[in-house]
Amino acid sequence: MPERRSFDDRQLDAILERLDALRDELQNLNRRLDHTEGFVQIAHELRTLNESLQALAYAALGQQGPQVRRRRTG
């Protein structure tokens, strides 16, 4: 069993400051993670919306394919 070490007030204050800094950094990381998860959900919704709009566009065309005019280069 390791020996117990006693700390003076100054050392305890330094440890508490480091712990506070770590807590603040963890809060920042958690906040960023929350935002990132929100962006993932938005990206999924946009992808679904895009697929739906493409399906509607092709349905509106019916049997006829799209009329595409190509520019002549040269």
PQR file of N, CA, C, O and H, with PARSE charges and radii, in Angstrom:
ATOM      1  N   MET A   1       0.847  -1.174   0.000 -0.4000 1.5000
ATOM      2  CA  MET A   1       0.000   0.000   0.000 -0.0000 2.0000
ATOM      3  C   MET A   1       0.894   1.240   0.000  0.5500 1.7000
ATOM      4  O   MET A   1       1.793   1.358   0.833 -0.5500 1.4000
ATOM      5  N   PRO A   2       0.645   2.179  -0.948 -0.5600 1.5000
ATOM      6  CA  PRO A   2       1.502   3.365  -1.019  0.2800 2.0000
ATOM      7  C   PRO A   2       1.312   4.266   0.198  0.5500 1.7000
ATOM      8  O   PRO A   2       0.265   4.281   0.844 -0.5500 1.4000
ATOM      9  N   GLU A   3       2.370   5.010   0.473 -0.4000 1.5000
ATOM     10  CA  GLU A   3       2.301   5.951   1.598 -0.0000 2.0000
ATOM     11  C   GLU A   3       1.365   7.096   1.287  0.5500 1.7000
ATOM     12  O   GLU A   3       1.270   7.538   0.142 -0.5500 1.4000
ATOM     13  H   GLU A   3       3.220   4.998  -0.052  0.4000 1.0000
ATOM     14  N   ARG A   4       0.677   7.574   2.298 -0.4000 1.5000
ATOM     15  CA  ARG A   4      -0.178   8.750   2.141 -0.0000 2.0000
ATOM     16  C   ARG A   4       0.695   9.974   2.298  0.5500 1.7000
ATOM     17  O   ARG A   4       1.554  10.047   3.176 -0.5500 1.4000
ATOM     18  H   ARG A   4       0.754   7.214   3.228  0.4000 1.0000
ATOM     19  N   ARG A   5       0.455  10.919   1.437 -0.4000 1.5000
ATOM     20  CA  ARG A   5       1.242  12.133   1.441 -0.0000 2.0000
ATOM     21  C   ARG A   5       0.356  13.282   1.853  0.5500 1.7000
ATOM     22  O   ARG A   5      -0.793  13.358   1.417 -0.5500 1.4000
ATOM     23  H   ARG A   5      -0.244  10.860   0.724  0.4000 1.0000
ATOM     24  N   SER A   6       0.840  14.150   2.656 -0.4000 1.5000
ATOM     25  CA  SER A   6       0.026  15.299   3.049 -0.0000 2.0000
ATOM     26  C   SER A   6       0.424  16.500   2.192  0.5500 1.7000
ATOM     27  O   SER A   6       1.593  16.683   1.856 -0.5500 1.4000
ATOM     28  H   SER A   6       1.773  14.087   3.010  0.4000 1.0000
ATOM     29  N   PHE A   7      -0.564  17.302   1.852 -0.4000 1.5000
ATOM     30  CA  PHE A   7      -0.360  18.475   1.018 -0.0000 2.0000
ATOM     31  C   PHE A   7      -0.629  19.720   1.844  0.5500 1.7000
ATOM     32  O   PHE A   7      -1.486  19.734   2.727 -0.5500 1.4000
ATOM     33  H   PHE A   7      -1.515  17.153   2.125  0.4000 1.0000
ATOM     34  N   ASP A   8       0.129  20.766   1.535 -0.4000 1.5000
ATOM     35  CA  ASP A   8      -0.157  22.024   2.206 -0.0000 2.0000
ATOM     36  C   ASP A   8      -1.229  22.778   1.406  0.5500 1.7000
ATOM     37  O   ASP A   8      -1.622  22.337   0.326 -0.5500 1.4000
ATOM     38  H   ASP A   8       0.826  20.755   0.818  0.4000 1.0000
ATOM     39  N   ASP A   9      -1.688  23.888   1.924 -0.4000 1.5000
ATOM     40  CA  ASP A   9      -2.777  24.650   1.299 -0.0000 2.0000
ATOM     41  C   ASP A   9      -2.420  25.107  -0.110  0.5500 1.7000
ATOM     42  O   ASP A   9      -3.262  25.080  -1.008 -0.5500 1.4000
ATOM     43  H   ASP A   9      -1.369  24.246   2.802  0.4000 1.0000
ATOM     44  N   ARG A  10      -1.187  25.521  -0.298 -0.4000 1.5000
ATOM     45  CA  ARG A  10      -0.777  26.002  -1.614 -0.0000 2.0000
ATOM     46  C   ARG A  10      -0.843  24.879  -2.652  0.5500 1.7000
ATOM     47  O   ARG A  10      -1.295  25.100  -3.775 -0.5500 1.4000
ATOM     48  H   ARG A  10      -0.504  25.543   0.431  0.4000 1.0000
ATOM     49  N   GLN A  11      -0.400  23.691  -2.287 -0.4000 1.5000
ATOM     50  CA  GLN A  11      -0.446  22.562  -3.201 -0.0000 2.0000
ATOM     51  C   GLN A  11      -1.891  22.155  -3.499  0.5500 1.7000
ATOM     52  O   GLN A  11      -2.227  21.837  -4.640 -0.5500 1.4000
ATOM     53  H   GLN A  11      -0.032  23.511  -1.374  0.4000 1.0000
ATOM     54  N   LEU A  12      -2.725  22.166  -2.492 -0.4000 1.5000
ATOM     55  CA  LEU A  12      -4.137  21.838  -2.704 -0.0000 2.0000
ATOM     56  C   LEU A  12      -4.814  22.861  -3.618  0.5500 1.7000
ATOM     57  O   LEU A  12      -5.627  22.493  -4.466 -0.5500 1.4000
ATOM     58  H   LEU A  12      -2.453  22.425  -1.565  0.4000 1.0000
ATOM     59  N   ASP A  13      -4.485  24.127  -3.451 -0.4000 1.5000
ATOM     60  CA  ASP A  13      -5.040  25.161  -4.327 -0.0000 2.0000
ATOM     61  C   ASP A  13      -4.605  24.937  -5.765  0.5500 1.7000
ATOM     62  O   ASP A  13      -5.403  25.102  -6.688 -0.5500 1.4000
ATOM     63  H   ASP A  13      -3.824  24.426  -2.762  0.4000 1.0000
ATOM     64  N   ALA A  14      -3.340  24.561  -5.966 -0.4000 1.5000
ATOM     65  CA  ALA A  14      -2.843  24.301  -7.316 -0.0000 2.0000
ATOM     66  C   ALA A  14      -3.573  23.116  -7.938  0.5500 1.7000
ATOM     67  O   ALA A  14      -3.935  23.149  -9.114 -0.5500 1.4000
ATOM     68  H   ALA A  14      -2.692  24.427  -5.216  0.4000 1.0000
ATOM     69  N   ILE A  15      -3.786  22.071  -7.145 -0.4000 1.5000
ATOM     70  CA  ILE A  15      -4.516  20.897  -7.648 -0.0000 2.0000
ATOM     71  C   ILE A  15      -5.951  21.275  -8.001  0.5500 1.7000
ATOM     72  O   ILE A  15      -6.470  20.858  -9.037 -0.5500 1.4000
ATOM     73  H   ILE A  15      -3.492  22.044  -6.190  0.4000 1.0000
ATOM     74  N   LEU A  16      -6.592  22.066  -7.139 -0.4000 1.5000
ATOM     75  CA  LEU A  16      -7.970  22.486  -7.418 -0.0000 2.0000
ATOM     76  C   LEU A  16      -8.050  23.347  -8.675  0.5500 1.7000
ATOM     77  O   LEU A  16      -9.008  23.228  -9.438 -0.5500 1.4000
ATOM     78  H   LEU A  16      -6.171  22.404  -6.298  0.4000 1.0000
ATOM     79  N   GLU A  17      -7.070  24.202  -8.900 -0.4000 1.5000
ATOM     80  CA  GLU A  17      -7.055  25.020 -10.116 -0.0000 2.0000
ATOM     81  C   GLU A  17      -6.940  24.143 -11.350  0.5500 1.7000
ATOM     82  O   GLU A  17      -7.613  24.382 -12.353 -0.5500 1.4000
ATOM     83  H   GLU A  17      -6.292  24.298  -8.280  0.4000 1.0000
ATOM     84  N   ARG A  18      -6.091  23.131 -11.277 -0.4000 1.5000
ATOM     85  CA  ARG A  18      -5.950  22.217 -12.414 -0.0000 2.0000
ATOM     86  C   ARG A  18      -7.237  21.442 -12.655  0.5500 1.7000
ATOM     87  O   ARG A  18      -7.653  21.250 -13.797 -0.5500 1.4000
ATOM     88  H   ARG A  18      -5.545  22.937 -10.462  0.4000 1.0000
ATOM     89  N   LEU A  19      -7.856  21.003 -11.580 -0.4000 1.5000
ATOM     90  CA  LEU A  19      -9.131  20.296 -11.726 -0.0000 2.0000
ATOM     91  C   LEU A  19     -10.211  21.199 -12.320  0.5500 1.7000
ATOM     92  O   LEU A  19     -11.000  20.754 -13.154 -0.5500 1.4000
ATOM     93  H   LEU A  19      -7.518  21.159 -10.652  0.4000 1.0000
ATOM     94  N   ASP A  20     -10.251  22.446 -11.902 -0.4000 1.5000
ATOM     95  CA  ASP A  20     -11.215  23.399 -12.469 -0.0000 2.0000
ATOM     96  C   ASP A  20     -10.961  23.605 -13.958  0.5500 1.7000
ATOM     97  O   ASP A  20     -11.899  23.668 -14.753 -0.5500 1.4000
ATOM     98  H   ASP A  20      -9.610  22.808 -11.225  0.4000 1.0000
ATOM     99  N   ALA A  21      -9.686  23.711 -14.331 -0.4000 1.5000
ATOM    100  CA  ALA A  21      -9.345  23.885 -15.749 -0.0000 2.0000
ATOM    101  C   ALA A  21      -9.772  22.659 -16.553  0.5500 1.7000
ATOM    102  O   ALA A  21     -10.289  22.796 -17.662 -0.5500 1.4000
ATOM    103  H   ALA A  21      -8.924  23.660 -13.685  0.4000 1.0000
ATOM    104  N   LEU A  22      -9.561  21.469 -16.007 -0.4000 1.5000
ATOM    105  CA  LEU A  22      -9.989  20.242 -16.679 -0.0000 2.0000
ATOM    106  C   LEU A  22     -11.507  20.186 -16.819  0.5500 1.7000
ATOM    107  O   LEU A  22     -12.025  19.785 -17.861 -0.5500 1.4000
ATOM    108  H   LEU A  22      -9.141  21.358 -15.106  0.4000 1.0000
ATOM    109  N   ARG A  23     -12.215  20.590 -15.769 -0.4000 1.5000
ATOM    110  CA  ARG A  23     -13.678  20.601 -15.822 -0.0000 2.0000
ATOM    111  C   ARG A  23     -14.173  21.556 -16.912  0.5500 1.7000
ATOM    112  O   ARG A  23     -15.091  21.230 -17.664 -0.5500 1.4000
ATOM    113  H   ARG A  23     -11.794  20.916 -14.923  0.4000 1.0000
ATOM    114  N   ASP A  24     -13.556  22.738 -16.987 -0.4000 1.5000
ATOM    115  CA  ASP A  24     -13.949  23.708 -18.016 -0.0000 2.0000
ATOM    116  C   ASP A  24     -13.699  23.151 -19.416  0.5500 1.7000
ATOM    117  O   ASP A  24     -14.522  23.319 -20.316 -0.5500 1.4000
ATOM    118  H   ASP A  24     -12.810  23.004 -16.376  0.4000 1.0000
ATOM    119  N   GLU A  25     -12.566  22.493 -19.591 -0.4000 1.5000
ATOM    120  CA  GLU A  25     -12.249  21.920 -20.905 -0.0000 2.0000
ATOM    121  C   GLU A  25     -13.236  20.810 -21.265  0.5500 1.7000
ATOM    122  O   GLU A  25     -13.659  20.710 -22.417 -0.5500 1.4000
ATOM    123  H   GLU A  25     -11.897  22.357 -18.860  0.4000 1.0000
ATOM    124  N   LEU A  26     -13.601  19.986 -20.302 -0.4000 1.5000
ATOM    125  CA  LEU A  26     -14.591  18.939 -20.554 -0.0000 2.0000
ATOM    126  C   LEU A  26     -15.953  19.529 -20.918  0.5500 1.7000
ATOM    127  O   LEU A  26     -16.650  19.006 -21.787 -0.5500 1.4000
ATOM    128  H   LEU A  26     -13.257  20.068 -19.367  0.4000 1.0000
ATOM    129  N   GLN A  27     -16.322  20.609 -20.255 -0.4000 1.5000
ATOM    130  CA  GLN A  27     -17.591  21.267 -20.599 -0.0000 2.0000
ATOM    131  C   GLN A  27     -17.553  21.796 -22.029  0.5500 1.7000
ATOM    132  O   GLN A  27     -18.532  21.672 -22.765 -0.5500 1.4000
ATOM    133  H   GLN A  27     -15.756  21.033 -19.549  0.4000 1.0000
ATOM    134  N   ASN A  28     -16.427  22.385 -22.424 -0.4000 1.5000
ATOM    135  CA  ASN A  28     -16.290  22.873 -23.799 -0.0000 2.0000
ATOM    136  C   ASN A  28     -16.377  21.731 -24.806  0.5500 1.7000
ATOM    137  O   ASN A  28     -17.042  21.851 -25.835 -0.5500 1.4000
ATOM    138  H   ASN A  28     -15.631  22.486 -21.827  0.4000 1.0000
ATOM    139  N   LEU A  29     -15.702  20.627 -24.506 -0.4000 1.5000
ATOM    140  CA  LEU A  29     -15.739  19.474 -25.410 -0.0000 2.0000
ATOM    141  C   LEU A  29     -17.158  18.905 -25.509  0.5500 1.7000
ATOM    142  O   LEU A  29     -17.606  18.544 -26.597 -0.5500 1.4000
ATOM    143  H   LEU A  29     -15.161  20.530 -23.670  0.4000 1.0000
ATOM    144  N   ASN A  30     -17.856  18.825 -24.391 -0.4000 1.5000
ATOM    145  CA  ASN A  30     -19.234  18.331 -24.412 -0.0000 2.0000
ATOM    146  C   ASN A  30     -20.148  19.245 -25.219  0.5500 1.7000
ATOM    147  O   ASN A  30     -21.024  18.775 -25.946 -0.5500 1.4000
ATOM    148  H   ASN A  30     -17.492  19.118 -23.507  0.4000 1.0000
ATOM    149  N   ARG A  31     -19.941  20.548 -25.089 -0.4000 1.5000
ATOM    150  CA  ARG A  31     -20.738  21.508 -25.856 -0.0000 2.0000
ATOM    151  C   ARG A  31     -20.491  21.324 -27.354  0.5500 1.7000
ATOM    152  O   ARG A  31     -21.430  21.328 -28.150 -0.5500 1.4000
ATOM    153  H   ARG A  31     -19.230  20.930 -24.498  0.4000 1.0000
ATOM    154  N   ARG A  32     -19.227  21.165 -27.727 -0.4000 1.5000
ATOM    155  CA  ARG A  32     -18.901  20.945 -29.150 -0.0000 2.0000
ATOM    156  C   ARG A  32     -19.511  19.648 -29.654  0.5500 1.7000
ATOM    157  O   ARG A  32     -20.033  19.588 -30.767 -0.5500 1.4000
ATOM    158  H   ARG A  32     -18.464  21.163 -27.080  0.4000 1.0000
ATOM    159  N   LEU A  33     -19.442  18.616 -28.835 -0.4000 1.5000
ATOM    160  CA  LEU A  33     -20.016  17.329 -29.225 -0.0000 2.0000
ATOM    161  C   LEU A  33     -21.520  17.445 -29.427  0.5500 1.7000
ATOM    162  O   LEU A  33     -22.067  16.877 -30.372 -0.5500 1.4000
ATOM    163  H   LEU A  33     -19.017  18.665 -27.931  0.4000 1.0000
ATOM    164  N   ASP A  34     -22.187  18.172 -28.552 -0.4000 1.5000
ATOM    165  CA  ASP A  34     -23.632  18.380 -28.707 -0.0000 2.0000
ATOM    166  C   ASP A  34     -23.945  19.069 -30.023  0.5500 1.7000
ATOM    167  O   ASP A  34     -24.893  18.691 -30.710 -0.5500 1.4000
ATOM    168  H   ASP A  34     -21.743  18.634 -27.784  0.4000 1.0000
ATOM    169  N   HIS A  35     -23.152  20.084 -30.384 -0.4000 1.5000
ATOM    170  CA  HIS A  35     -23.360  20.787 -31.649 -0.0000 2.0000
ATOM    171  C   HIS A  35     -23.099  19.862 -32.831  0.5500 1.7000
ATOM    172  O   HIS A  35     -23.831  19.887 -33.820 -0.5500 1.4000
ATOM    173  H   HIS A  35     -22.381  20.391 -29.825  0.4000 1.0000
ATOM    174  N   THR A  36     -22.060  19.052 -32.727 -0.4000 1.5000
ATOM    175  CA  THR A  36     -21.720  18.131 -33.809 -0.0000 2.0000
ATOM    176  C   THR A  36     -22.842  17.132 -34.037  0.5500 1.7000
ATOM    177  O   THR A  36     -23.196  16.843 -35.180 -0.5500 1.4000
ATOM    178  H   THR A  36     -21.465  19.032 -31.924  0.4000 1.0000
ATOM    179  N   GLU A  37     -23.405  16.602 -32.952 -0.4000 1.5000
ATOM    180  CA  GLU A  37     -24.516  15.657 -33.087 -0.0000 2.0000
ATOM    181  C   GLU A  37     -25.706  16.332 -33.763  0.5500 1.7000
ATOM    182  O   GLU A  37     -26.420  15.703 -34.545 -0.5500 1.4000
ATOM    183  H   GLU A  37     -23.118  16.836 -32.024  0.4000 1.0000
ATOM    184  N   GLY A  38     -25.917  17.614 -33.462 -0.4000 1.5000
ATOM    185  CA  GLY A  38     -26.996  18.359 -34.127 -0.0000 2.0000
ATOM    186  C   GLY A  38     -26.744  18.499 -35.614  0.5500 1.7000
ATOM    187  O   GLY A  38     -27.677  18.395 -36.410 -0.5500 1.4000
ATOM    188  H   GLY A  38     -25.337  18.125 -32.828  0.4000 1.0000
ATOM    189  N   PHE A  39     -25.491  18.734 -36.006 -0.4000 1.5000
ATOM    190  CA  PHE A  39     -25.145  18.864 -37.420 -0.0000 2.0000
ATOM    191  C   PHE A  39     -25.328  17.546 -38.159  0.5500 1.7000
ATOM    192  O   PHE A  39     -25.740  17.535 -39.319 -0.5500 1.4000
ATOM    193  H   PHE A  39     -24.733  18.819 -35.360  0.4000 1.0000
ATOM    194  N   VAL A  40     -25.026  16.438 -37.494 -0.4000 1.5000
ATOM    195  CA  VAL A  40     -25.215  15.131 -38.110 -0.0000 2.0000
ATOM    196  C   VAL A  40     -26.693  14.906 -38.393  0.5500 1.7000
ATOM    197  O   VAL A  40     -27.049  14.402 -39.458 -0.5500 1.4000
ATOM    198  H   VAL A  40     -24.692  16.447 -36.551  0.4000 1.0000
ATOM    199  N   GLN A  41     -27.554  15.272 -37.459 -0.4000 1.5000
ATOM    200  CA  GLN A  41     -29.002  15.123 -37.653 -0.0000 2.0000
ATOM    201  C   GLN A  41     -29.491  16.016 -38.791  0.5500 1.7000
ATOM    202  O   GLN A  41     -30.313  15.590 -39.603 -0.5500 1.4000
ATOM    203  H   GLN A  41     -27.265  15.682 -36.594  0.4000 1.0000
ATOM    204  N   ILE A  42     -28.995  17.245 -38.854 -0.4000 1.5000
ATOM    205  CA  ILE A  42     -29.388  18.162 -39.934 -0.0000 2.0000
ATOM    206  C   ILE A  42     -28.940  17.615 -41.286  0.5500 1.7000
ATOM    207  O   ILE A  42     -29.696  17.663 -42.257 -0.5500 1.4000
ATOM    208  H   ILE A  42     -28.328  17.591 -38.194  0.4000 1.0000
ATOM    209  N   ALA A  43     -27.711  17.092 -41.354 -0.4000 1.5000
ATOM    210  CA  ALA A  43     -27.208  16.525 -42.611 -0.0000 2.0000
ATOM    211  C   ALA A  43     -28.073  15.345 -43.056  0.5500 1.7000
ATOM    212  O   ALA A  43     -28.356  15.196 -44.245 -0.5500 1.4000
ATOM    213  H   ALA A  43     -27.097  17.053 -40.565  0.4000 1.0000
ATOM    214  N   HIS A  44     -28.487  14.520 -42.119 -0.4000 1.5000
ATOM    215  CA  HIS A  44     -29.358  13.384 -42.458 -0.0000 2.0000
ATOM    216  C   HIS A  44     -30.700  13.880 -43.003  0.5500 1.7000
ATOM    217  O   HIS A  44     -31.198  13.365 -44.004 -0.5500 1.4000
ATOM    218  H   HIS A  44     -28.257  14.641 -41.153  0.4000 1.0000
ATOM    219  N   GLU A  45     -31.273  14.868 -42.347 -0.4000 1.5000
ATOM    220  CA  GLU A  45     -32.557  15.411 -42.805 -0.0000 2.0000
ATOM    221  C   GLU A  45     -32.433  16.033 -44.190  0.5500 1.7000
ATOM    222  O   GLU A  45     -33.320  15.868 -45.027 -0.5500 1.4000
ATOM    223  H   GLU A  45     -30.869  15.287 -41.534  0.4000 1.0000
ATOM    224  N   LEU A  46     -31.337  16.747 -44.436 -0.4000 1.5000
ATOM    225  CA  LEU A  46     -31.137  17.348 -45.759 -0.0000 2.0000
ATOM    226  C   LEU A  46     -30.971  16.283 -46.846  0.5500 1.7000
ATOM    227  O   LEU A  46     -31.478  16.438 -47.957 -0.5500 1.4000
ATOM    228  H   LEU A  46     -30.617  16.881 -43.756  0.4000 1.0000
ATOM    229  N   ARG A  47     -30.262  15.211 -46.520 -0.4000 1.5000
ATOM    230  CA  ARG A  47     -30.083  14.121 -47.478 -0.0000 2.0000
ATOM    231  C   ARG A  47     -31.430  13.488 -47.822  0.5500 1.7000
ATOM    232  O   ARG A  47     -31.707  13.193 -48.985 -0.5500 1.4000
ATOM    233  H   ARG A  47     -29.850  15.086 -45.617  0.4000 1.0000
ATOM    234  N   THR A  48     -32.264  13.282 -46.798 -0.4000 1.5000
ATOM    235  CA  THR A  48     -33.595  12.713 -47.019 -0.0000 2.0000
ATOM    236  C   THR A  48     -34.451  13.651 -47.856  0.5500 1.7000
ATOM    237  O   THR A  48     -35.153  13.211 -48.767 -0.5500 1.4000
ATOM    238  H   THR A  48     -32.038  13.522 -45.854  0.4000 1.0000
ATOM    239  N   LEU A  49     -34.396  14.935 -47.553 -0.4000 1.5000
ATOM    240  CA  LEU A  49     -35.152  15.928 -48.322 -0.0000 2.0000
ATOM    241  C   LEU A  49     -34.700  15.954 -49.777  0.5500 1.7000
ATOM    242  O   LEU A  49     -35.530  16.023 -50.684 -0.5500 1.4000
ATOM    243  H   LEU A  49     -33.826  15.293 -46.813  0.4000 1.0000
ATOM    244  N   ASN A  50     -33.392  15.901 -50.004 -0.4000 1.5000
ATOM    245  CA  ASN A  50     -32.861  15.902 -51.365 -0.0000 2.0000
ATOM    246  C   ASN A  50     -33.357  14.683 -52.146  0.5500 1.7000
ATOM    247  O   ASN A  50     -33.745  14.804 -53.307 -0.5500 1.4000
ATOM    248  H   ASN A  50     -32.718  15.845 -49.268  0.4000 1.0000
ATOM    249  N   GLU A  51     -33.345  13.515 -51.512 -0.4000 1.5000
ATOM    250  CA  GLU A  51     -33.835  12.303 -52.184 -0.0000 2.0000
ATOM    251  C   GLU A  51     -35.315  12.426 -52.515  0.5500 1.7000
ATOM    252  O   GLU A  51     -35.749  11.996 -53.584 -0.5500 1.4000
ATOM    253  H   GLU A  51     -33.029  13.416 -50.569  0.4000 1.0000
ATOM    254  N   SER A  52     -36.081  13.001 -51.622 -0.4000 1.5000
ATOM    255  CA  SER A  52     -37.517  13.182 -51.872 -0.0000 2.0000
ATOM    256  C   SER A  52     -37.750  14.147 -53.019  0.5500 1.7000
ATOM    257  O   SER A  52     -38.606  13.910 -53.872 -0.5500 1.4000
ATOM    258  H   SER A  52     -35.729  13.350 -50.754  0.4000 1.0000
ATOM    259  N   LEU A  53     -36.991  15.232 -53.044 -0.4000 1.5000
ATOM    260  CA  LEU A  53     -37.140  16.207 -54.137 -0.0000 2.0000
ATOM    261  C   LEU A  53     -36.740  15.602 -55.481  0.5500 1.7000
ATOM    262  O   LEU A  53     -37.369  15.883 -56.501 -0.5500 1.4000
ATOM    263  H   LEU A  53     -36.295  15.424 -52.352  0.4000 1.0000
ATOM    264  N   GLN A  54     -35.707  14.780 -55.486 -0.4000 1.5000
ATOM    265  CA  GLN A  54     -35.317  14.114 -56.733 -0.0000 2.0000
ATOM    266  C   GLN A  54     -36.416  13.164 -57.205  0.5500 1.7000
ATOM    267  O   GLN A  54     -36.718  13.106 -58.397 -0.5500 1.4000
ATOM    268  H   GLN A  54     -35.196  14.551 -54.658  0.4000 1.0000
ATOM    269  N   ALA A  55     -37.012  12.424 -56.276 -0.4000 1.5000
ATOM    270  CA  ALA A  55     -38.091  11.510 -56.639 -0.0000 2.0000
ATOM    271  C   ALA A  55     -39.280  12.280 -57.206  0.5500 1.7000
ATOM    272  O   ALA A  55     -39.892  11.850 -58.184 -0.5500 1.4000
ATOM    273  H   ALA A  55     -36.767  12.471 -55.308  0.4000 1.0000
ATOM    274  N   LEU A  56     -39.607  13.418 -56.595 -0.4000 1.5000
ATOM    275  CA  LEU A  56     -40.708  14.245 -57.107 -0.0000 2.0000
ATOM    276  C   LEU A  56     -40.391  14.802 -58.494  0.5500 1.7000
ATOM    277  O   LEU A  56     -41.262  14.852 -59.362 -0.5500 1.4000
ATOM    278  H   LEU A  56     -39.110  13.768 -55.801  0.4000 1.0000
ATOM    279  N   ALA A  57     -39.157  15.215 -58.696 -0.4000 1.5000
ATOM    280  CA  ALA A  57     -38.766  15.760 -60.001 -0.0000 2.0000
ATOM    281  C   ALA A  57     -38.886  14.699 -61.083  0.5500 1.7000
ATOM    282  O   ALA A  57     -39.403  14.981 -62.165 -0.5500 1.4000
ATOM    283  H   ALA A  57     -38.449  15.175 -57.991  0.4000 1.0000
ATOM    284  N   TYR A  58     -38.420  13.483 -60.815 -0.4000 1.5000
ATOM    285  CA  TYR A  58     -38.535  12.420 -61.811 -0.0000 2.0000
ATOM    286  C   TYR A  58     -39.984  12.013 -62.021  0.5500 1.7000
ATOM    287  O   TYR A  58     -40.369  11.669 -63.139 -0.5500 1.4000
ATOM    288  H   TYR A  58     -38.000  13.254 -59.937  0.4000 1.0000
ATOM    289  N   ALA A  59     -40.795  12.045 -60.969 -0.4000 1.5000
ATOM    290  CA  ALA A  59     -42.210  11.726 -61.116 -0.0000 2.0000
ATOM    291  C   ALA A  59     -42.910  12.780 -61.965  0.5500 1.7000
ATOM    292  O   ALA A  59     -43.813  12.452 -62.735 -0.5500 1.4000
ATOM    293  H   ALA A  59     -40.482  12.325 -60.062  0.4000 1.0000
ATOM    294  N   ALA A  60     -42.507  14.031 -61.835 -0.4000 1.5000
ATOM    295  CA  ALA A  60     -43.118  15.108 -62.612 -0.0000 2.0000
ATOM    296  C   ALA A  60     -42.772  14.983 -64.089  0.5500 1.7000
ATOM    297  O   ALA A  60     -43.540  15.417 -64.948 -0.5500 1.4000
ATOM    298  H   ALA A  60     -41.774  14.297 -61.210  0.4000 1.0000
ATOM    299  N   LEU A  61     -41.616  14.391 -64.388 -0.4000 1.5000
ATOM    300  CA  LEU A  61     -41.235  14.215 -65.786 -0.0000 2.0000
ATOM    301  C   LEU A  61     -42.077  13.150 -66.470  0.5500 1.7000
ATOM    302  O   LEU A  61     -42.244  13.176 -67.689 -0.5500 1.4000
ATOM    303  H   LEU A  61     -40.992  14.039 -63.691  0.4000 1.0000
ATOM    304  N   GLY A  62     -42.601  12.230 -65.703 -0.4000 1.5000
ATOM    305  CA  GLY A  62     -43.423  11.164 -66.271 -0.0000 2.0000
ATOM    306  C   GLY A  62     -42.580  10.243 -67.127  0.5500 1.7000
ATOM    307  O   GLY A  62     -41.445   9.915 -66.780 -0.5500 1.4000
ATOM    308  H   GLY A  62     -42.466  12.210 -64.713  0.4000 1.0000
ATOM    309  N   GLN A  63     -43.157   9.824 -68.269 -0.4000 1.5000
ATOM    310  CA  GLN A  63     -42.471   8.902 -69.168 -0.0000 2.0000
ATOM    311  C   GLN A  63     -41.383   9.600 -69.973  0.5500 1.7000
ATOM    312  O   GLN A  63     -40.456   8.963 -70.472 -0.5500 1.4000
ATOM    313  H   GLN A  63     -44.079  10.091 -68.550  0.4000 1.0000
ATOM    314  N   GLN A  64     -41.508  10.907 -70.089 -0.4000 1.5000
ATOM    315  CA  GLN A  64     -40.577  11.670 -70.914 -0.0000 2.0000
ATOM    316  C   GLN A  64     -39.305  11.972 -70.115  0.5500 1.7000
ATOM    317  O   GLN A  64     -39.367  12.388 -68.958 -0.5500 1.4000
ATOM    318  H   GLN A  64     -42.261  11.425 -69.683  0.4000 1.0000
ATOM    319  N   GLY A  65     -38.185  11.759 -70.737 -0.4000 1.5000
ATOM    320  CA  GLY A  65     -36.918  12.078 -70.088 -0.0000 2.0000
ATOM    321  C   GLY A  65     -36.682  13.576 -70.091  0.5500 1.7000
ATOM    322  O   GLY A  65     -37.408  14.307 -70.764 -0.5500 1.4000
ATOM    323  H   GLY A  65     -38.134  11.421 -71.677  0.4000 1.0000
ATOM    324  N   PRO A  66     -35.720  14.036 -69.383 -0.5600 1.5000
ATOM    325  CA  PRO A  66     -35.439  15.472 -69.340  0.2800 2.0000
ATOM    326  C   PRO A  66     -34.883  15.969 -70.667  0.5500 1.7000
ATOM    327  O   PRO A  66     -34.124  15.275 -71.343 -0.5500 1.4000
ATOM    328  N   GLN A  67     -35.273  17.173 -71.017 -0.4000 1.5000
ATOM    329  CA  GLN A  67     -34.759  17.808 -72.232 -0.0000 2.0000
ATOM    330  C   GLN A  67     -33.491  18.562 -71.870  0.5500 1.7000
ATOM    331  O   GLN A  67     -33.535  19.592 -71.197 -0.5500 1.4000
ATOM    332  H   GLN A  67     -35.889  17.737 -70.468  0.4000 1.0000
ATOM    333  N   VAL A  68     -32.378  18.045 -72.317 -0.4000 1.5000
ATOM    334  CA  VAL A  68     -31.093  18.655 -71.984 -0.0000 2.0000
ATOM    335  C   VAL A  68     -30.477  19.211 -73.249  0.5500 1.7000
ATOM    336  O   VAL A  68     -30.307  18.493 -74.235 -0.5500 1.4000
ATOM    337  H   VAL A  68     -32.342  17.208 -72.864  0.4000 1.0000
ATOM    338  N   ARG A  69     -30.152  20.455 -73.222 -0.4000 1.5000
ATOM    339  CA  ARG A  69     -29.476  21.081 -74.369 -0.0000 2.0000
ATOM    340  C   ARG A  69     -28.013  21.273 -74.006  0.5500 1.7000
ATOM    341  O   ARG A  69     -27.680  21.863 -72.978 -0.5500 1.4000
ATOM    342  H   ARG A  69     -30.290  21.038 -72.421  0.4000 1.0000
ATOM    343  N   ARG A  70     -27.178  20.779 -74.843 -0.4000 1.5000
ATOM    344  CA  ARG A  70     -25.743  20.899 -74.582 -0.0000 2.0000
ATOM    345  C   ARG A  70     -25.189  22.073 -75.379  0.5500 1.7000
ATOM    346  O   ARG A  70     -25.573  22.322 -76.522 -0.5500 1.4000
ATOM    347  H   ARG A  70     -27.449  20.299 -75.678  0.4000 1.0000
ATOM    348  N   ARG A  71     -24.293  22.765 -74.747 -0.4000 1.5000
ATOM    349  CA  ARG A  71     -23.628  23.875 -75.439 -0.0000 2.0000
ATOM    350  C   ARG A  71     -22.538  23.318 -76.335  0.5500 1.7000
ATOM    351  O   ARG A  71     -21.861  22.346 -76.002 -0.5500 1.4000
ATOM    352  H   ARG A  71     -23.980  22.563 -73.819  0.4000 1.0000
ATOM    353  N   ARG A  72     -22.396  23.948 -77.452 -0.4000 1.5000
ATOM    354  CA  ARG A  72     -21.316  23.544 -78.331 -0.0000 2.0000
ATOM    355  C   ARG A  72     -20.042  24.267 -77.906  0.5500 1.7000
ATOM    356  O   ARG A  72     -20.029  25.484 -77.721 -0.5500 1.4000
ATOM    357  H   ARG A  72     -22.946  24.738 -77.722  0.4000 1.0000
ATOM    358  N   THR A  73     -19.013  23.516 -77.762 -0.4000 1.5000
ATOM    359  CA  THR A  73     -17.727  24.124 -77.379 -0.0000 2.0000
ATOM    360  C   THR A  73     -16.849  24.201 -78.612  0.5500 1.7000
ATOM    361  O   THR A  73     -16.934  23.367 -79.513 -0.5500 1.4000
ATOM    362  H   THR A  73     -19.024  22.528 -77.912  0.4000 1.0000
ATOM    363  N   GLY A  74     -16.020  25.201 -78.630 -0.4000 1.5000
ATOM    364  CA  GLY A  74     -15.073  25.246 -79.727 -0.0000 2.0000
ATOM    365  C   GLY A  74     -15.006  26.541 -80.430  0.5500 1.7000
ATOM    366  O   GLY A  74     -14.235  26.690 -81.378 -0.5500 1.4000
ATOM    367  H   GLY A  74     -15.951  25.878 -77.898  0.4000 1.0000
TER
END
